[in-house]
Amino acid sequence: MIEQELLNRISINPKVMVGKPTIKGTRLTVEYILNLLAHGATVAEIIEEYEGLVESDIRACLLFASRSLESTSFMPLTAEIV
């Protein structure tokens, strides 16, 4: 699946979940899916838990997050002592 097809699986609508990016046709936010993955859930577990989700939906969340960070600059939250 090409990148644009994956990104088309993500929807941003101010009337759904206060405009947070969601998997199209659901109320599952990209943030929520990423949080599940960060806390150790597997793609298979997420798909099993949420009927209708497919692996491409999870990959779309990862690609969306990656693209969202491309032009972001980061500053450390705390000074590192060396």
HELIX and SHEET records of a PDB file:
HELIX    1   1 GLU A    3  LEU A    7  1                                   5    
HELIX    2   2 MET A   17  GLY A   19  5                                   3    
HELIX    3   3 VAL A   30  ALA A   38  1                                   9    
HELIX    4   4 VAL A   43  GLU A   49  1                                   7    
HELIX    5   5 GLU A   55  LEU A   69  1                                  15    
SHEET    1   A 2 ILE A  10  SER A  11  0                                        
SHEET    2   A 2 THR A  22  ILE A  23 -1                                        
END                                                                             
